[in-house]
Amino acid sequence: MKPLNADLHCHSTVSDGLLTPAELVRRARDNGVELLALTDHDELGGLAEARATADEIGLRFVDGVEISISWGDDQTVHIIGLGIDPAHVDLLDGLQRVRSGRDARAGRMAAELDKVGIHGAYEGALRHAGNPALVSRSHFARYIVEQGHVKDVKSVFDYWLAKGKPGYVEHSWATLEDSLRWILGAGGTAVIAHPGRYRLSKSERQELFVAFKDLGGRGIEVLSGSMKEEEVREFSGIARSFGFLASRGSDFHGPGESWIDLGKMPDLPADLTPVWSQL
């Protein structure tokens, strides 16, 4: 049987993507995606438009979200919720609390960038975001590229916005417990996003996986747009040892700005149980 072309991690203009929810859904269909989840950062506002478009063009759609959490020593980790009820009150309230800190963080980031010669960053990032509650590092990165400081968004993170760089600002997001409570309460399945991207030691990562599973977490992204082949092998092994469901998501943000396009990843290893079997 031909494997399902599922893409369960992508972003629209409602958070930090470049395409509207409707444009994103149509691009996914044109790329051969058969099952799509929109997982905007800490925001559910694009789901209705995405689902309506998916229904119109005959694409299977899953309501999703990507929740920012703080873990360990100032490490930001992302937990995806799939198959959630977008009207669930506790989830909506929790995400509102998470978003409320973004504008204050953006002001602090702009002040730090100003010290190293990047001026007007708050206003520039806000112009890209459109909403102070949604301002993210990606919006700052687009402004910095626009100003000609570097050639692409990845370089901005390398020089200014990653942890330890001049424009990085510590911030407290939700807790792991919060994210799991909101996702499970909304009837969803919780998945750890792009696990290879976090700067965690092996013991710290093991601690995260154990805590995640103990709290009711079910899945892990075995395939993500940013993963190398050796990471796919590593996290396939983690999925087997923990009994995690395996997820597949491009983490697509927009043309020319993402590691890989919607629906263009390899198939999951055949012996893993895909997360969509439980959705």
C-alpha positions as CSV (number, residue, x, y, z in Angstrom):
1,M,0.0,0.0,0.0
2,K,1.3,3.5,-0.9
3,P,2.2,5.5,2.2
4,L,0.0,8.5,3.0
5,N,1.4,11.8,2.1
6,A,0.6,13.6,5.4
7,D,2.0,16.9,6.4
8,L,1.1,17.7,10.0
9,H,3.2,20.8,10.8
10,C,3.0,24.1,8.9
11,H,2.3,27.8,9.5
12,S,0.2,30.5,7.9
13,T,0.1,34.3,8.1
14,V,-2.0,33.9,11.3
15,S,1.3,33.2,13.1
16,D,4.6,33.5,11.2
17,G,4.0,32.0,7.8
18,L,4.0,33.8,4.5
19,L,0.8,32.3,3.0
20,T,-2.8,32.7,4.2
21,P,-4.5,29.6,5.5
22,A,-6.4,29.2,2.2
23,E,-3.2,29.7,0.1
24,L,-1.4,27.2,2.3
25,V,-4.1,24.5,1.9
26,R,-4.2,24.9,-1.9
27,R,-0.4,24.7,-2.1
28,A,-0.5,21.5,0.0
29,R,-3.1,20.0,-2.3
30,D,-1.0,21.0,-5.4
31,N,2.0,19.3,-3.8
32,G,0.2,16.0,-3.4
33,V,-0.5,16.3,0.3
34,E,-3.4,14.0,1.3
35,L,-3.7,14.9,5.0
36,L,-2.8,18.4,6.3
37,A,-2.7,20.0,9.7
38,L,-2.3,23.7,10.2
39,T,-0.2,24.3,13.4
40,D,0.2,28.0,13.9
41,H,2.2,29.1,16.9
42,D,0.0,29.6,19.9
43,E,-2.9,30.6,17.7
44,L,-6.1,28.9,16.3
45,G,-7.4,31.8,14.3
46,G,-6.5,30.3,10.9
47,L,-8.2,26.9,11.4
48,A,-11.7,27.9,10.2
49,E,-10.4,29.3,6.9
50,A,-8.1,26.4,6.3
51,R,-10.8,23.8,7.0
52,A,-13.3,25.5,4.8
53,T,-10.8,25.6,1.9
54,A,-9.8,22.0,2.5
55,D,-13.5,20.9,2.4
56,E,-13.9,22.9,-0.8
57,I,-11.1,21.2,-2.6
58,G,-11.4,17.7,-1.1
59,L,-8.3,17.6,1.1
60,R,-8.4,15.8,4.5
61,F,-7.7,18.3,7.2
62,V,-6.7,18.2,10.9
63,D,-7.1,21.1,13.4
64,G,-3.7,21.7,15.0
65,V,-1.6,24.1,17.0
66,E,2.1,24.5,18.0
67,I,2.5,25.5,21.7
68,S,5.6,27.2,22.9
69,I,6.8,25.9,26.3
70,S,9.8,26.6,28.5
71,W,11.9,23.6,29.5
72,G,15.0,23.2,31.7
73,D,17.5,26.0,31.6
74,D,15.8,28.6,29.4
75,Q,15.1,26.1,26.5
76,T,12.1,26.8,24.3
77,V,10.4,23.5,23.2
78,H,7.4,23.2,20.8
79,I,4.6,20.8,21.5
80,I,2.1,20.2,18.7
81,G,-1.6,19.4,19.3
82,L,-3.4,17.5,16.6
83,G,-7.1,16.8,16.3
84,I,-7.9,19.5,18.9
85,D,-11.3,21.1,19.4
86,P,-10.6,24.7,18.4
87,A,-13.5,25.9,20.5
88,H,-12.2,24.4,23.8
89,V,-12.3,27.1,26.4
90,D,-9.2,26.1,28.4
91,L,-7.1,25.8,25.3
92,L,-8.2,29.2,24.0
93,D,-7.6,30.8,27.4
94,G,-4.2,29.2,27.8
95,L,-3.0,30.2,24.3
96,Q,-4.2,33.8,25.0
97,R,-1.9,33.9,28.0
98,V,1.0,32.6,26.0
99,R,0.5,35.2,23.3
100,S,0.2,38.0,25.8
101,G,3.9,37.9,26.5
102,R,5.0,38.2,22.9
103,D,4.7,42.0,22.6
104,A,6.8,42.7,25.7
105,R,9.5,40.2,24.5
106,A,9.5,42.0,21.1
107,G,10.2,45.3,22.7
108,R,13.2,43.8,24.6
109,M,14.5,42.2,21.5
110,A,14.3,45.4,19.5
111,A,16.2,47.2,22.3
112,E,19.0,44.6,22.2
113,L,19.2,44.8,18.4
114,D,19.4,48.5,18.5
115,K,22.6,48.2,20.5
116,V,24.3,46.3,17.7
117,G,23.2,48.7,15.0
118,I,19.9,47.2,13.8
119,H,17.5,50.1,14.3
120,G,13.7,50.2,14.0
121,A,13.4,46.5,14.5
122,Y,10.2,46.5,16.6
123,E,8.3,48.6,14.0
124,G,9.7,46.5,11.2
125,A,8.8,43.2,12.8
126,L,5.3,44.4,13.7
127,R,4.7,45.4,10.1
128,H,5.4,41.8,9.1
129,A,3.4,40.4,11.9
130,G,0.4,42.8,11.8
131,N,-0.5,42.1,15.4
132,P,1.6,42.7,18.5
133,A,0.3,39.5,20.1
134,L,1.8,37.5,17.2
135,V,5.3,39.1,16.8
136,S,7.9,36.4,16.6
137,R,11.6,36.0,15.9
138,S,10.7,35.1,12.3
139,H,9.1,38.6,11.8
140,F,12.3,40.2,13.2
141,A,14.3,38.1,10.8
142,R,12.4,39.1,7.8
143,Y,12.9,42.8,8.7
144,I,16.6,42.3,9.1
145,V,16.9,40.6,5.7
146,E,14.8,43.4,4.2
147,Q,17.2,45.9,5.6
148,G,20.1,44.2,3.8
149,H,22.1,43.1,6.9
150,V,22.2,39.5,5.7
151,K,21.0,37.5,2.7
152,D,18.4,35.1,4.3
153,V,16.4,34.4,7.4
154,K,18.6,31.5,8.5
155,S,21.6,33.8,8.6
156,V,19.7,36.2,10.9
157,F,19.2,33.4,13.5
158,D,22.8,32.4,13.2
159,Y,24.1,36.0,13.9
160,W,21.4,37.6,16.0
161,L,18.4,35.7,17.2
162,A,19.6,32.3,18.4
163,K,20.3,31.7,22.1
164,G,23.5,33.5,23.1
165,K,23.3,36.0,20.2
166,P,22.8,39.8,20.6
167,G,19.1,39.8,19.8
168,Y,18.0,36.8,21.8
169,V,15.8,37.5,24.9
170,E,14.9,34.9,27.5
171,H,11.2,34.4,27.9
172,S,8.9,32.2,30.0
173,W,6.3,30.4,27.9
174,A,3.8,27.8,29.0
175,T,5.0,24.7,31.0
176,L,5.0,21.2,29.6
177,E,2.2,20.4,32.0
178,D,0.2,23.3,30.7
179,S,0.5,22.3,27.1
180,L,-0.4,18.7,27.7
181,R,-3.4,19.7,29.8
182,W,-4.7,22.0,27.2
183,I,-4.2,19.6,24.3
184,L,-5.6,16.6,26.0
185,G,-8.5,18.6,27.4
186,A,-9.3,19.7,23.9
187,G,-9.4,16.0,22.7
188,G,-6.1,16.3,20.9
189,T,-3.0,14.2,20.5
190,A,0.3,15.8,21.7
191,V,3.5,15.5,19.6
192,I,7.0,16.8,20.3
193,A,8.0,19.0,17.3
194,H,11.4,18.8,15.5
195,P,13.1,17.1,18.5
196,G,16.6,17.5,17.0
197,R,16.5,21.3,17.1
198,Y,16.7,21.7,20.8
199,R,20.1,22.3,22.5
200,L,19.7,19.5,25.1
201,S,22.1,17.0,26.3
202,K,21.2,13.3,25.9
203,S,20.2,13.1,29.5
204,E,18.1,16.3,29.3
205,R,16.4,15.1,26.2
206,Q,15.7,11.7,27.8
207,E,14.2,13.6,30.8
208,L,11.9,15.6,28.4
209,F,10.7,12.4,26.6
210,V,10.0,10.7,29.9
211,A,8.1,13.7,31.4
212,F,6.2,14.1,28.1
213,K,5.1,10.5,28.0
214,D,4.1,10.5,31.7
215,L,1.9,13.5,31.1
216,G,0.0,11.8,28.3
217,G,2.2,12.8,25.3
218,R,1.8,10.3,22.4
219,G,3.9,11.3,19.5
220,I,7.2,12.6,18.2
221,E,8.2,14.1,14.8
222,V,10.4,11.5,13.2
223,L,10.4,13.5,10.0
224,S,10.7,17.3,10.0
225,G,11.9,19.7,7.4
226,S,15.1,20.6,9.4
227,M,16.2,17.0,10.2
228,K,19.3,15.3,8.8
229,E,19.2,11.6,7.9
230,E,21.1,10.6,11.0
231,E,18.5,12.4,13.1
232,V,15.7,10.6,11.4
233,R,17.3,7.3,12.3
234,E,17.9,8.5,15.9
235,F,14.3,9.7,16.5
236,S,12.9,6.6,14.8
237,G,14.7,4.7,17.5
238,I,13.3,7.0,20.2
239,A,9.8,6.4,18.8
240,R,10.4,2.6,19.0
241,S,11.9,2.6,22.5
242,F,9.2,4.9,24.0
243,G,6.3,3.5,22.0
244,F,5.6,7.0,20.5
245,L,3.5,7.5,17.5
246,A,5.5,8.8,14.5
247,S,4.6,12.2,12.9
248,R,5.7,13.8,9.7
249,G,5.7,17.6,9.2
250,S,7.6,20.0,6.9
251,D,7.4,23.0,9.4
252,F,6.7,25.0,6.2
253,H,6.6,28.8,6.7
254,G,6.7,30.0,3.1
255,P,8.3,29.7,-0.3
256,G,12.0,30.4,-0.2
257,E,12.1,30.5,3.6
258,S,11.7,26.8,4.6
259,W,13.9,23.8,4.7
260,I,11.5,21.9,2.5
261,D,8.1,22.4,0.8
262,L,4.8,21.0,1.9
263,G,4.5,17.3,1.4
264,K,8.0,16.8,0.0
265,M,9.5,14.7,2.9
266,P,10.5,11.0,2.7
267,D,8.1,8.4,3.9
268,L,8.1,7.3,7.6
269,P,9.9,4.1,8.4
270,A,7.5,1.2,7.7
271,D,7.7,-0.3,11.1
272,L,6.5,2.9,13.0
273,T,2.9,3.6,13.8
274,P,1.9,6.9,12.2
275,V,0.2,9.4,14.4
276,W,-2.6,9.9,11.9
277,S,-3.7,6.3,12.6
278,Q,-5.0,7.7,15.9
279,L,-6.6,10.9,14.6
